[in-house]
Amino acid sequence: MYVDVILSPCHGKVEKVLITKNSGFYEWEPLFHIKTAEGREEIIHIGVSGEVESLEVLEGEQVEAGMVLAYFKEDLFVTGSD
């Protein structure tokens, strides 16, 4: 396992944080909701499973595109998910 990052794809405000430190998550599971300046809600997910090492943002915080939202350890166990 190695540590990787979850990055914000857009500028906006963190509306929801759906993970906690040390929690596990599955690929494509919603992790964050970010409301953009244009009023769109972006649901942040990634294509791997893993465990959260640290959260770098809280609900209500402003984020920029490319900003680190969380660090995680990828679960390299193949689950057979589509």
C-alpha positions in Angstrom: 0.0 0.0 0.0 1.1 3.6 -0.6 -0.3 7.0 0.3 -2.1 8.9 -2.5 -4.2 12.1 -2.6 -7.8 13.1 -3.5 -7.8 16.4 -5.2 -10.5 18.9 -5.8 -11.5 19.1 -9.5 -13.0 22.6 -9.1 -13.2 25.9 -7.2 -16.1 26.0 -4.6 -17.3 25.3 -1.1 -17.2 21.9 0.6 -20.9 21.1 1.3 -20.4 17.6 2.7 -17.6 15.4 3.8 -18.7 11.8 3.7 -15.6 10.1 5.0 -13.6 10.3 8.3 -10.0 9.7 9.3 -9.2 6.0 9.3 -12.4 5.1 7.5 -12.5 2.8 4.5 -14.2 3.6 1.3 -15.0 1.7 -1.9 -14.3 2.7 -5.5 -16.7 5.2 -7.0 -18.3 5.8 -3.5 -19.2 9.5 -3.0 -16.5 11.1 -0.7 -17.1 14.9 -0.9 -19.8 17.2 -2.2 -18.5 20.6 -3.5 -20.8 23.4 -4.6 -19.1 25.4 -7.4 -19.4 29.2 -7.8 -21.8 28.5 -10.7 -24.1 26.7 -8.3 -23.4 23.1 -9.5 -22.9 20.4 -7.0 -19.8 18.2 -7.8 -19.7 14.8 -6.2 -16.1 13.7 -5.7 -15.3 10.0 -5.9 -12.3 8.0 -7.2 -11.8 4.8 -9.0 -10.0 2.9 -6.2 -10.8 1.6 -2.8 -8.8 2.6 0.2 -8.5 3.9 3.8 -8.4 7.6 4.7 -5.1 8.7 6.2 -6.0 12.3 6.8 -8.7 14.9 5.9 -7.4 18.2 4.8 -10.7 20.1 4.5 -13.8 20.6 6.6 -17.4 21.2 5.6 -17.9 24.9 4.8 -14.3 25.5 3.6 -13.5 27.1 0.2 -11.4 25.0 -2.1 -9.5 25.6 -5.3 -9.0 23.3 -8.2 -6.1 21.0 -7.5 -6.2 21.4 -3.7 -5.7 18.3 -1.6 -9.0 17.2 0.0 -7.6 14.0 1.7 -4.7 11.6 1.8 -5.5 7.8 1.6 -3.9 4.4 1.4 -5.0 2.5 -1.7 -6.4 -1.0 -1.1 -4.6 -3.1 -3.6 -6.9 -6.1 -3.1 -8.8 -6.7 -6.3 -12.6 -6.8 -5.5 -14.0 -7.8 -8.8 -16.2 -4.7 -8.9 -17.4 -3.4 -12.3 
